[in-house]
Every structure is written in C-alpha cells, then in structure tokens.
Amino acid sequence: MKLPEIGEWSGKKNRVVLGYDLGSEFSQISYYVTEKGEPETVSIVTGEQQYNFPTVLAKRLEANQWVYGKEALQLAQSGEGILVDNLLEVAREGEQIEVGGSSFDPVALLALFMKKSLNLLGLFVSVDKADALMITVENLDHVMVEVLKQAVRMMQLKIEHIYFQDHIESFYDYAIHQEEALRKHEVLLCDFEGEQLRTYRLECNRRTTPVVVFVEDEVYPDIRRDMSGAGTLSDGEKEELDGQFLQAVQNLCSGRIVSTVYLIGRGFEGDWCRESLRYLCRGRRIFQGNNLYSKGACFAAGEKLVPSSVGKEHVFLGKDKLKANLGMKVLRRGEPSYFAILDAGINWFDVKAECEFILESGYSFRILVTPLTGRDAREVEIIMGDMPERKMRATRLHMELSMKAENKVQIVLRDMGFGEIYPATGQTWQEEFEI
C-alpha cells in the first residue's frame, strides 16, 4: 500500500524546518532549529521585530531586474520601477501579467517573489540545508494547492519536504505546541490583519483518543478598520470599535471556558481596545503579536517529519479534512486483522492511496468507515459486476482511493488476475460513497 511519504530525521540533531506565511498583502518567514527552543521569526530590520514584508515585486525600468518587498515599493514610488502587487490572487486567476510591455506568467512571478524573500534567512540558516518547508495561506483549496505546487517547482529549491496548509491549521499547530495550561480549555484567536475582523475558536473533544480538535471561524464584516494611510483613529472611532469588539468577544466567550486569547494583526495597534481587553483579561492569558501563523507552520513541518507526543495525542478535523478512518478487515497469515487505508486528519484534496489485496470470495468486499466526529462506525459494501468466475482466493485487485469532496470517496479497482493461472483482464470498476 502506498500512502503519502513521511520524511525522517535520520537520527541527526539540529535539523532545520521553515514556516512561510504567504499573505495577500504581507508575508513572513520563521525557522526552527530542533533542540534549540522555539521557532524564530526573521525580521526585515536587524534588532527589531518587523516581521512582515509586502507581498509585492517591482521591475526596474529599462532593465530586467526585479526586487521585492519594501524595496519594490520604494522603487515604484520613485518612478524607477513598475509595481506588481496582488501576486497571490493573480497567480490563482492564472492570467498573464503585462509589465512594461512584456507578458509574464503570474505563477512564475509568485515563485520569484518567494525565492527572493527566502534570502532573508541567509544570516540565520541555510535554505538549501533545510529539511522541510511549510507554506501557509489564509485559504487553501485544490486550486491554491496547484498554484503553490507550480510555484515550488519553478523555485527549484533543494528542500526535500514541502507542504501546504491554511491559517486555521497553522493556528492549531501553534496552539497545541504551547504549554498545557494555555490549551487546557478553549483557545481564541482574533485576527485583525485585514480590514475586517476574523476569529478562530479552538476546542478539543477529550473523550476521544486521539483528542479530536475543531476550529470554528467567523468573519465580522461590520468590525472594520481602514489600515491605508496612517490608520489613525479618532476618540469616537476608538470607542465605537472597542464596543463592537467587546460585544463580539463576549458572545464568543459566553457559556465557555476560554484559557487563552491571541490577538494578531495591525488592526490591534494603538490603544483603542481598552474595555474589550479588560473583559478578556478576566481569568484568561492574553498574547498580542503577528507571527503566529509562520511559527505554527514551523511546528507543523516538524510534525510532518517526526510526530511529537503532543502531535500524536491530537488530530485536527478542519472543514477540508478527512473526518474518518478508512480500513478493511482482512486475514493476515490466517489471522483476522485490520488494514488501515486512510487516516483521518489529512486534507481531502490530498487524499491518494493505493493497495493490492486478494479477494476472499464472491464479487464484493467491505470498507470500514470509522468517523472521529462521534458517529457510529459502518461498513460500505463495494460490489463488482461482471467479475470473471474464479475459485476462492484467486482474484487479485489493485485499488486506488481519492476524494471528490470533503465527504465523497472515489474508488477505482483493477483486475490483476492471479499469476499464470488466471491472467489479468484489465477490467476496471469505479465506485463512490459518502462518509
């Protein structure tokens, strides 16, 4: 059976993993050297905590020279270059970009931006010697996955293990790797990086093994702050924004025990959230910053390579996750056994597994579906019509599994025959079922 490959540390110490938070407006990079404490975030100004760099490129006029980030903004403002922004959105749309009379592939420009920005790591770690890279974006679906895969190929990095996940999962990875007291109950993340507030509330079902973790997200379109220009607020605007935020967090915390609250994003800059902070500080730990996602991505990359004890004890079931274990009851050396096909917790659009087995008898077999959402396990019967007549245990099948949606499994079966006695017919069957 072939499942997605998991890297290994190979017993070496001080391995390096990278977390890249690729945002629409700003991006940032963190790195984690094992056995050396917590992940660190790269600052664009030495000695300061300026982690965000603009997700933009600029092409110098009359020259084939590109720069990124703040230098790109400065070049465009001086009139010496042409600015290219919205790199992530344009790459997703896939339409060519016209810059100075020439046409450019948007994914290639995204790859150029990412590769140039990774040079920020030069003073701290060697990118070529990194063991894994996790790229995290606000929203991840199959289209964005394909865009990121193309960009990574174009970057020609020497990093062997490269993964992708969304901000919600990066929040999960960050939260579970904090001290236990901070995640003893529910954890709340308030993200005010964009013009409107977004919240994520993490809760655990500790009655299951492993502990099943859910994150509920919500967008508040009426809680807004214009971050263009100076982004300053009048006294009246501060009071109004504080009141709106207070009502939102009161609703989120009402009837629940929240251990920890994280406030991230430029929207929280200034002293406007006085009453809301006073409320949140009652019996809760409050942290403010803006590098949670890139650090969470570092933790996630490490877990992909070698799961930690806390990683093994928890499984995250987000909206794009497979929410059930899939397997089969089989005979191994004559003894009843469970054969795991797919484990819950992976993105449905990344699901790809294959295996071969010998059919015991008849024209069907069963797949055991065990949800981690509290529902009862059930068996799904897969029936193959027009199966060639053969003796018992004389049919070998090749099975491939993928998913068409977060709750829809597709199975493709191929008759492999049974040696020279029963040659393979090449006959195939395709079935779908819902979880």
C-alpha positions in Angstrom: 0.0 0.0 0.0 1.4 3.4 -0.9 0.5 6.4 1.2 1.9 10.0 1.2 5.5 9.8 2.1 6.6 11.0 5.6 10.2 12.2 5.9 12.6 11.1 8.6 15.1 12.9 10.7 17.6 10.1 10.1 18.8 10.4 13.7 20.5 13.7 13.1 20.3 16.7 15.5 19.8 20.4 14.9 17.6 19.9 11.8 16.0 22.9 10.3 12.4 23.5 9.3 10.9 26.6 7.8 7.5 28.2 8.1 6.4 30.6 5.3 3.2 32.7 5.8 2.3 33.8 2.3 -0.2 36.6 2.6 -2.1 38.7 0.1 -0.6 42.0 1.5 2.3 40.9 3.7 4.3 37.7 4.2 6.8 36.5 6.8 9.2 33.7 7.4 10.0 31.7 10.6 12.6 29.0 11.1 13.0 26.3 13.7 16.3 24.6 14.6 15.5 21.4 16.5 16.7 21.1 20.1 17.2 24.9 20.2 14.0 26.1 21.8 11.1 27.8 19.9 10.8 28.9 16.3 12.2 32.3 15.5 10.8 34.8 13.0 13.0 36.7 10.6 12.9 40.5 11.0 13.5 42.6 7.9 15.3 45.1 10.2 18.1 43.8 12.3 17.4 44.1 16.0 13.7 45.0 15.6 10.5 42.9 15.5 9.5 43.9 12.0 8.4 40.6 10.6 6.1 41.5 7.8 7.4 42.3 4.3 5.0 43.4 1.5 3.9 40.7 -0.9 5.0 42.7 -4.0 7.5 42.8 -6.8 8.8 45.6 -8.9 10.6 45.6 -12.2 13.3 48.3 -12.7 12.6 50.4 -15.8 14.7 49.7 -18.9 16.3 46.7 -17.1 15.5 43.0 -16.4 15.9 43.5 -12.7 13.3 42.6 -10.1 13.2 43.5 -6.4 10.6 42.5 -3.7 9.0 43.8 -0.5 9.8 47.3 0.8 12.5 47.9 -1.9 9.9 47.2 -4.6 7.5 49.8 -3.0 10.3 52.3 -2.9 11.4 51.7 -6.5 7.8 52.2 -7.7 7.3 55.3 -5.6 10.4 56.9 -7.0 9.2 56.2 -10.5 12.1 54.0 -11.3 10.2 50.7 -11.4 6.8 49.1 -12.2 5.0 47.6 -9.2 3.3 44.2 -9.3 1.0 43.5 -6.4 -1.8 41.0 -5.6 0.6 38.3 -6.5 -1.3 35.5 -4.8 -4.7 36.4 -6.2 -3.3 37.0 -9.8 -1.5 33.6 -9.7 -4.7 31.9 -8.6 -6.6 33.5 -11.5 -3.9 32.4 -13.9 -4.0 35.3 -16.4 -0.8 36.7 -17.8 0.5 39.9 -16.3 1.7 42.8 -18.5 4.7 44.6 -17.1 6.5 47.3 -19.2 5.2 45.9 -22.4 6.1 42.3 -21.7 3.9 39.4 -20.6 4.8 37.3 -17.6 3.4 34.1 -16.1 1.8 35.1 -12.7 2.8 31.9 -11.0 6.4 32.5 -12.2 6.3 35.9 -10.6 4.9 34.5 -7.3 7.8 32.0 -7.4 10.3 34.8 -8.0 8.9 36.7 -5.0 9.1 33.7 -2.7 12.6 32.7 -3.8 14.0 36.2 -3.3 12.3 36.6 0.1 13.8 33.3 1.3 17.2 35.1 1.1 16.2 36.8 4.3 17.2 33.6 6.1 20.8 33.9 4.9 22.0 35.3 8.2 20.4 32.6 10.3 20.1 29.3 8.4 20.9 27.9 5.0 17.7 27.4 2.9 19.4 24.6 0.9 20.1 22.7 4.1 16.5 23.0 5.4 14.8 19.6 5.9 11.2 20.8 5.4 9.2 23.9 4.4 5.6 24.5 5.3 3.8 27.2 3.3 0.7 28.6 5.0 -2.0 30.8 3.3 -5.3 32.2 4.6 -7.5 29.9 2.5 -6.4 26.6 0.9 -8.3 24.6 -1.7 -7.3 22.4 -4.7 -6.8 25.4 -6.9 -4.4 27.1 -4.5 -2.6 23.8 -3.9 -1.9 23.5 -7.6 -0.7 27.1 -7.8 1.7 26.6 -4.9 2.9 23.3 -6.3 3.7 25.0 -9.6 5.5 27.9 -7.8 7.6 25.4 -5.8 8.7 23.6 -8.9 9.7 26.8 -10.5 11.7 27.8 -7.4 13.9 24.7 -7.8 14.5 24.5 -4.1 16.8 21.8 -2.7 14.3 21.2 0.2 13.1 17.6 0.1 9.8 18.0 2.0 7.5 20.9 1.1 3.9 21.1 2.5 0.9 23.4 2.4 -1.8 24.3 4.9 -4.2 27.1 5.7 -4.1 29.6 8.6 -6.6 27.7 10.6 -4.4 24.6 10.7 -1.3 26.8 11.5 -3.2 28.2 14.4 -4.0 24.6 15.6 -0.3 23.6 15.3 0.8 26.7 17.2 -1.8 26.3 20.0 -1.2 22.6 20.7 2.6 23.2 21.0 2.2 25.7 23.8 2.4 24.8 27.4 -0.6 22.7 28.6 -2.0 25.5 30.8 -2.6 27.7 27.7 -4.7 25.0 26.0 -6.4 23.4 29.0 -9.7 24.7 27.8 -10.8 26.6 24.6 -8.4 28.9 22.8 -9.5 32.0 20.9 -7.6 33.7 18.1 -8.7 37.2 16.9 -7.1 38.1 13.6 -7.3 41.8 12.6 -4.7 41.8 9.9 -7.1 42.6 7.1 -9.7 45.4 7.1 -12.2 43.3 8.9 -12.0 41.1 12.0 -11.8 37.3 11.7 -11.9 34.9 14.8 -11.0 31.3 15.3 -12.1 29.3 18.3 -10.3 26.1 19.1 -11.9 23.4 21.2 -11.0 19.8 22.0 -13.1 16.7 22.4 -11.0 15.0 25.2 -13.4 12.0 25.3 -11.8 10.6 22.1 -8.4 9.0 21.6 -6.6 10.8 20.0 -8.1 14.1 21.1 -10.2 15.5 18.3 -9.7 19.2 17.8 -12.1 21.5 15.9 -11.7 25.2 15.0 -14.8 27.4 14.3 -14.1 30.5 12.3 -16.2 33.6 11.9 -15.9 36.8 9.9 -17.2 40.1 11.3 -17.8 42.4 8.2 -19.1 45.2 10.4 -15.9 45.3 12.6 -13.6 47.1 10.3 -10.5 49.3 10.4 -9.1 51.2 7.4 -5.3 50.4 7.5 -4.5 52.5 4.5 -2.5 55.7 5.1 -1.8 56.5 8.7 -4.5 54.3 10.0 -5.1 56.6 13.0 -8.4 56.6 14.9 -10.3 59.5 16.4 -11.6 59.1 20.0 -15.1 58.4 18.8 -13.9 55.8 16.3 -11.8 54.1 19.1 -14.8 53.9 21.4 -17.1 52.5 18.7 -14.5 49.9 17.6 -13.9 48.9 21.2 -17.6 48.5 21.8 -18.0 46.3 18.7 -15.1 44.1 19.6 -16.2 43.8 23.2 -19.6 42.5 22.1 -18.0 40.0 19.7 -15.7 38.5 22.3 -18.5 38.4 24.9 -20.6 36.4 22.5 -17.6 34.1 21.8 -16.7 33.5 25.4 -20.2 33.4 26.9 -21.0 30.0 28.4 -17.5 28.7 27.6 -14.2 28.4 29.4 -11.5 30.1 27.3 -7.9 29.6 28.6 -6.0 31.8 26.2 -6.7 34.6 23.7 -4.3 35.6 20.9 -4.6 39.0 19.2 -2.8 39.3 15.9 -2.8 41.8 13.1 -2.2 45.5 12.5 -5.8 46.3 13.4 -5.0 45.9 17.1 -2.3 48.5 17.0 -2.9 51.6 19.2 -4.8 51.8 22.5 -8.4 51.6 21.3 -9.4 48.2 22.8 -9.4 49.2 26.4 -12.8 47.8 27.6 -12.6 44.7 25.5 -9.1 43.9 26.8 -10.3 44.5 30.4 -13.0 41.9 29.8 -10.7 39.4 28.1 -8.1 39.6 30.9 -10.5 38.2 33.5 -9.2 34.7 34.1 -7.5 34.4 30.7 -4.0 34.7 29.3 -3.7 37.3 26.5 -1.0 37.5 23.9 -0.5 40.0 21.2 1.7 39.7 18.1 1.7 39.0 14.4 3.9 35.9 13.8 1.6 33.1 15.0 0.9 31.6 11.6 4.5 31.3 10.4 5.5 29.8 13.8 2.6 27.4 13.6 3.8 26.4 10.2 7.2 25.6 11.6 5.7 23.3 14.2 3.6 21.6 11.5 6.6 21.0 9.3 8.3 19.3 12.2 5.3 17.2 12.9 5.2 16.0 9.3 8.8 14.7 9.7 8.6 13.2 13.1 5.4 13.4 15.1 5.9 14.6 18.7 4.0 13.1 21.6 1.5 16.1 21.7 1.1 15.7 17.9 0.2 12.0 18.3 -2.2 12.8 21.1 -4.3 15.2 18.9 -5.9 15.1 15.5 -7.2 18.2 13.7 -10.5 17.9 11.9 -11.0 21.1 9.9 -13.5 21.8 7.2 -11.2 20.3 4.5 -10.1 17.3 6.5 -11.0 13.7 6.1 -13.1 13.1 9.2 -13.0 9.3 9.4 -10.5 6.4 9.4 -10.9 4.0 6.4 -9.8 0.4 6.5 -10.6 -3.2 5.9 -11.0 -6.3 7.9 -8.5 -8.8 6.4 -6.8 -12.0 7.0 -3.0 -11.9 7.5 -1.3 -15.3 7.8 -4.7 -16.7 8.5 -5.4 -14.3 11.4 -8.1 -11.6 11.4 -6.5 -8.1 11.2 -7.4 -4.5 10.5 -5.7 -3.0 7.4 -5.6 0.8 7.6 -6.1 2.6 4.2 -6.6 6.2 5.2 -6.3 8.0 8.5 -8.5 11.0 9.4 -6.9 14.4 9.6 -5.5 14.8 6.1 -6.8 17.3 3.5 -9.4 15.7 1.3 -7.8 17.1 -1.9 -4.5 15.5 -0.9 -6.0 12.0 -0.4 -4.3 9.5 -2.6 -3.8 5.9 -1.5 -3.4 2.5 -3.3 -3.0 -1.1 -2.3 -3.4 -4.6 -3.6 -5.3 -7.5 -2.0 -6.7 -10.9 -2.8 -10.5 -11.3 -2.8 -11.6 -14.0 -0.3 -14.7 -15.0 -2.3 -17.7 -13.7 -4.2 -17.9 -10.4 -6.0 -17.7 -7.8 -3.2 -15.8 -6.6 -0.2 -16.3 -4.1 2.6 -14.6 -0.9 3.7 -14.9 0.0 7.4 -15.6 3.8 7.9 -14.9 5.0 11.5 -15.8 8.6 11.9 -14.0 10.7 14.5 -17.0 13.0 14.9 -18.8 10.8 17.3 -21.0 8.9 14.8 -21.1 5.1 14.7 -18.7 3.1 12.5 -20.2 1.4 9.5 -19.2 -0.8 6.6 -19.6 0.2 3.0 -20.0 -2.7 0.6 -18.2 -2.4 -2.8 -19.8 -4.7 -5.4 -18.1 -5.5 -8.7 -20.4 -6.5 -11.5 -19.3 -8.8 -14.4 -16.4 -10.2 -12.3 -14.7 -13.2 -14.1 -15.6 -16.5 -12.5 -12.7 -17.8 -10.4 -12.0 -20.1 -7.5 -11.9 -18.7 -3.9 -8.8 -16.5 -3.3 -7.9 -16.5 -6.9 -8.6 -12.8 -7.7 -6.1 -10.1 -7.0 -7.3 -6.5 -7.1 -5.5 -3.2 -7.3 -7.4 -0.4 -5.5 -6.8 3.4 -5.7 -8.6 5.8 -3.4 -9.1 9.6 -3.8 -11.7 12.1 -2.8 -14.0 14.2 -4.9 -15.2 16.4 -2.0 -14.7 16.5 1.8 -17.3 13.7 2.3 -17.1 11.8 -1.0 -14.7 8.9 -1.6 -13.9 7.6 -5.1 -12.5 4.0 -5.5 -11.0 2.6 -8.8 -10.4 -1.1 -8.9 -8.4 -3.0 -11.5 -8.3 -6.8 -12.0 -4.8 -8.0 -11.6 -5.5 -11.7 -12.3 -3.7 -14.4 -10.3 -0.4 -15.4 -11.9 -0.4 -17.6 -15.0 -3.5 -19.5 -13.9 -5.8 -16.5 -14.2 -4.3 -13.8 -16.4 -5.3 -10.2 -15.7 -8.2 -9.0 -17.7 -7.5 -5.3 -17.2 -11.2 -4.9 -16.3 -11.9 -1.8 -14.0 -14.6 -0.8 -11.7 -15.3 2.7 -10.2 -17.4 3.3 -7.1 -18.2 6.4 -5.0 -19.6 6.6 -1.5 -20.2 9.3 1.1 -18.6 9.4 4.6 
